[in-house]
Amino acid sequence: MIEPIAFEVIGDGEPVILVHGDFANGRLAWSRQIDTLGRLFRLIVVDRRGNGRSPRALGYTIAGDADDILDVTARIGVDSFHLIGQSYGGVVALEIARRRPRAISSLHLIEPPLLGLLPNDRDVSAMSDLIRPLFGNPRRLDSEGIASTFFGALTGSDGLASLRSHPAWPRLVAEAERFTLAESPSNYHEWLIREVMISAPLQVYTGGRSHPGLQKIARRLVMLLPGARLVEIPDAAHDVQRTFEAFNAAVLSAVSETGRPTEF
């Protein structure tokens, strides 16, 4: 029997599932939302398999992550929910929406790294060339090297130097091992994205200080998803949700279209 993933439920109200990206866990990725949106909603904060308190495995897939999160919804009896996914978690959120479109009250995708959407773009290919060798090669680098390679590709040498001096760096390194054992997000093809058909509000978020390749992917994703809107937050980096006031306001704007409460 497969051991279920860890999660916690915070607050009351409409359920909101928060799916973190790589080099993170639920608490690390969504601390600002836990302290703010947790006053309005019933936040379901998951640790993806291999991260945080969740059990490890020999490998990880997008489909497997979606299975884990849908298992959480079944365990707590949630039939419909707002869904927010950041980075790789945004790819997982897409797969959940593809499978369960009627369960989605609103969908929020924060810079999913769908590198296969623009393989010939200079910015995307440059980032992909640096990151691709990490997948499926767990013995190539230690956790520090994995994190350094990834964040160097994402932020450049200056950004990496700043991040390595940040108190959060050891926590990012601690979550690095899973990255090399995961399915590449490039495997999530355009035809799968075109199967995501939801009638609920759908927003794709990008940060003005993020990698230009990820900004371009976000814009391309909006073109592929019917009814999707692009939300650009100028002061944000790839972890757009950490610019929490602007991000939360954008989330609440979409939720207001569903008739849910949107004021603290």
Phi and psi in degrees as a GROMACS rama.xvg file:
@    title "Ramachandran Plot"
@    xaxis  label "Phi"
@    yaxis  label "Psi"
@TYPE xy
-77.8817  127.391  ILE-2
-69.9895  131.421  GLU-3
-69.954  160.023  PRO-4
-79.8736  163.268  ILE-5
-86.6034  148.002  ALA-6
-158.08  165.296  PHE-7
-138.126  151.247  GLU-8
-111.775  127.655  VAL-9
-127.588  125.641  ILE-10
85.5916  -176.926  GLY-11
-127.892  167.568  ASP-12
111.006  -158.634  GLY-13
-61.3152  135.329  GLU-14
-72.542  137.177  PRO-15
-129.008  120.176  VAL-16
-94.8866  128.459  ILE-17
-111.04  119.858  LEU-18
-115.329  112.84  VAL-19
-79.4323  166.945  HIS-20
-92.7299  -161.4  GLY-21
-77.7043  164.411  ASP-22
57.8963  36.7022  PHE-23
-155.446  179.505  ALA-24
-145.786  179.929  ASN-25
-59.7532  -49.3288  GLY-26
-66.0382  -39.9154  ARG-27
-67.2631  -42.0525  LEU-28
-76.4771  -34.9762  ALA-29
-115.879  24.5627  TRP-30
-56.6791  -40.1841  SER-31
-68.7567  -35.0728  ARG-32
-74.729  -35.4054  GLN-33
-59.4743  -39.3132  ILE-34
-79.0826  -17.2227  ASP-35
-118.685  -64.7185  THR-36
-65.3265  -20.5419  LEU-37
-63.6306  -15.1909  GLY-38
-79.3203  -18.8832  ARG-39
-109.501  -31.0169  LEU-40
-124.726  167.408  PHE-41
-93.0829  95.9088  ARG-42
-80.7016  129.653  LEU-43
-110.766  102.487  ILE-44
-102.172  109.46  VAL-45
-96.7636  152.911  VAL-46
-104.721  112.233  ASP-47
-58.8371  148.163  ARG-48
-52.1358  129.112  ARG-49
94.1737  -6.77624  GLY-50
-121.421  155.843  ASN-51
55.8114  -128.95  GLY-52
-91.9672  1.56123  ARG-53
-78.9264  154.543  SER-54
-67.2614  153.473  PRO-55
-85.9403  165.541  ARG-56
-146.361  174.284  ALA-57
-80.1739  -17.5754  LEU-58
-166.784  163.805  GLY-59
-138.488  139.953  TYR-60
-129.116  161.244  THR-61
-61.6053  -45.4483  ILE-62
-62.7326  -39.3442  ALA-63
-64.4228  -40.6392  GLY-64
-63.0452  -41.1466  ASP-65
-63.0356  -42.3149  ALA-66
-57.7255  -44.9528  ASP-67
-59.6133  -44.6116  ASP-68
-72.9842  -37.9727  ILE-69
-66.253  -30.6983  LEU-70
-64.5061  -38.4697  ASP-71
-61.4  -45.2911  VAL-72
-61.7267  -37.0621  THR-73
-68.2732  -39.4288  ALA-74
-65.3043  -33.9906  ARG-75
-102.305  2.4695  ILE-76
73.4924  38.7002  GLY-77
-101.888  120.394  VAL-78
-95.736  -26.8557  ASP-79
-141.664  151.97  SER-80
-164.777  153.272  PHE-81
-79.2959  143.313  HIS-82
-130.019  123.516  LEU-83
-124.722  123.824  ILE-84
-129.77  135.112  GLY-85
-112.033  134.013  GLN-86
55.517  -125.185  SER-87
-57.6692  -32.7719  TYR-88
-62.4975  -25.8812  GLY-89
-70.0572  -34.3636  GLY-90
-66.1878  -42.8037  VAL-91
-61.3647  -41.6541  VAL-92
-61.9936  -38.7871  ALA-93
-59.0326  -44.2583  LEU-94
-65.5345  -38.417  GLU-95
-62.6882  -44.5751  ILE-96
-65.2943  -35.2492  ALA-97
-63.3208  -40.3048  ARG-98
-79.3429  -37.5456  ARG-99
-126.935  60.5264  ARG-100
-60.2191  -33.9727  PRO-101
-75.291  -14.9033  ARG-102
-82.6923  -13.569  ALA-103
-86.499  116.165  ILE-104
-81.4206  -36.5194  SER-105
-161.077  152.457  SER-106
-125.929  130.444  LEU-107
-130.277  116.178  HIS-108
-116.693  116.161  LEU-109
-100.529  101.876  ILE-110
41.647  60.0388  GLU-111
-61.6502  130.449  PRO-112
-81.6513  63.7809  PRO-113
-82.6197  72.8511  LEU-114
-63.5533  -23.9624  LEU-115
-72.1681  -11.4831  GLY-116
-71.4232  -31.1791  LEU-117
-133.289  62.3757  LEU-118
-65.8203  -22.4865  PRO-119
-98.4776  0.290778  ASN-120
-75.6521  137.279  ASP-121
-60.7904  -45.437  ARG-122
-68.5744  -40.9679  ASP-123
-67.3998  -45.6993  VAL-124
-66.4891  -34.5777  SER-125
-63.4498  -43.5744  ALA-126
-67.5332  -42.8749  MET-127
-62.0202  -39.4382  SER-128
-61.7894  -32.3614  ASP-129
-79.8217  -34.6226  LEU-130
-89.8009  -35.1801  ILE-131
-52.2844  -41.3261  ARG-132
-63.6018  -15.6763  PRO-133
-73.0892  -32.5526  LEU-134
-71.271  134.384  PHE-135
70.9936  15.9784  GLY-136
-136.368  63.3605  ASN-137
-66.4002  -19.2541  PRO-138
-94.6043  -2.42639  ARG-139
-68.1561  -40.455  ARG-140
-136.795  156.841  LEU-141
-81.6624  178.343  ASP-142
-59.7535  -39.1111  SER-143
-62.8742  -42.3759  GLU-144
-67.4786  -38.5664  GLY-145
-61.3682  -49.7075  ILE-146
-62.9305  -41.1094  ALA-147
-64.7565  -42.617  SER-148
-63.7922  -45.4936  THR-149
-64.7136  -53.0861  PHE-150
-72.3594  -24.8754  PHE-151
-64.9357  -41.3075  GLY-152
-65.6623  -33.9762  ALA-153
-81.0187  -37.7438  LEU-154
-119.186  -8.74109  THR-155
82.6702  172.252  GLY-156
-64.7058  -39.8562  SER-157
-65.6907  -42.864  ASP-158
-64.4925  -39.0319  GLY-159
-64.4389  -42.9611  LEU-160
-60.7524  -42.0209  ALA-161
-64.4115  -42.6355  SER-162
-66.9208  -37.9452  LEU-163
-67.5332  -20.3301  ARG-164
-91.4451  -3.57051  SER-165
-81.5815  145.142  HIS-166
-58.8048  -22.9155  PRO-167
-78.6198  -11.9075  ALA-168
-55.6347  -46.0916  TRP-169
-58.8862  -32.7684  PRO-170
-72.0341  -35.4394  ARG-171
-65.2718  -44.5054  LEU-172
-61.7749  -37.7666  VAL-173
-62.7632  -24.5161  ALA-174
-99.0583  9.10805  GLU-175
-76.9726  -30.7051  ALA-176
-57.1866  -39.843  GLU-177
-58.2472  -33.3704  ARG-178
-55.0368  -43.9227  PHE-179
-73.0263  -15.6906  THR-180
-99.5081  4.25443  LEU-181
-97.0301  154.66  ALA-182
-64.2001  138.256  GLU-183
-67.1256  136.565  SER-184
-64.567  -16.3602  PRO-185
-63.0904  -19.4692  SER-186
-72.8113  -13.7095  ASN-187
-85.9298  101.112  TYR-188
-84.6128  163.881  HIS-189
-59.1713  -36.0058  GLU-190
-65.4825  -30.227  TRP-191
-68.9368  -41.3418  LEU-192
-61.7967  -39.3477  ILE-193
-67.327  -15.2275  ARG-194
-84.6525  -6.87459  GLU-195
-79.014  105.824  VAL-196
-127.759  96.5843  MET-197
-121.771  150.951  ILE-198
-95.4784  -7.23734  SER-199
-78.6347  162.567  ALA-200
-54.9265  138.88  PRO-201
-137.541  120.665  LEU-202
-127.975  138.902  GLN-203
-113.168  127.634  VAL-204
-109.008  142.112  TYR-205
-142.654  152.229  THR-206
-104.585  139.494  GLY-207
-66.5117  -18.6579  GLY-208
-104.549  10.5657  ARG-209
-83.2456  174.501  SER-210
-62.0645  135.156  HIS-211
-59.5526  -31.3552  PRO-212
-63.681  -40.4792  GLY-213
-69.16  -34.5283  LEU-214
-63.4395  -41.7011  GLN-215
-66.2658  -39.5652  LYS-216
-62.2899  -41.4917  ILE-217
-59.6139  -42.6282  ALA-218
-66.858  -38.5171  ARG-219
-66.2351  -38.6026  ARG-220
-62.7548  -39.4388  LEU-221
-60.4062  -36.3268  VAL-222
-68.3821  -27.0487  MET-223
-88.258  -21.9049  LEU-224
-103.024  114.717  LEU-225
-57.1848  128.939  PRO-226
80.8055  0.939817  GLY-227
-72.7095  147.272  ALA-228
-120.619  143.358  ARG-229
-92.8501  130.88  LEU-230
-116.125  112.003  VAL-231
-103.214  124.551  GLU-232
-113.543  104.179  ILE-233
-57.2358  -37.548  PRO-234
-84.6038  -2.17205  ASP-235
-90.9887  150.201  ALA-236
-98.2791  -158.918  ALA-237
-61.0181  -34.967  HIS-238
-85.4486  69.4812  ASP-239
-54.3653  -34.1889  VAL-240
-63.8748  -18.5354  GLN-241
-74.5623  -20.6713  ARG-242
-82.363  69.0973  THR-243
-69.8542  -32.2806  PHE-244
-66.0592  -46.8195  GLU-245
-68.3  -42.4886  ALA-246
-64.9381  -49.0868  PHE-247
-58.7041  -40.1928  ASN-248
-61.3405  -39.846  ALA-249
-67.2467  -39.9854  ALA-250
-61.9977  -47.7226  VAL-251
-64.5987  -32.9341  LEU-252
-61.936  -42.9828  SER-253
-68.2096  -41.499  ALA-254
-63.6564  -33.5842  VAL-255
-60.3452  -26.2524  SER-256
-69.4561  -18.2356  GLU-257
-94.1823  -1.39411  THR-258
84.4803  12.69  GLY-259
-86.9095  162.655  ARG-260
-66.6272  139.917  PRO-261
-134.468  17.9188  THR-262
-125.431  140.372  GLU-263
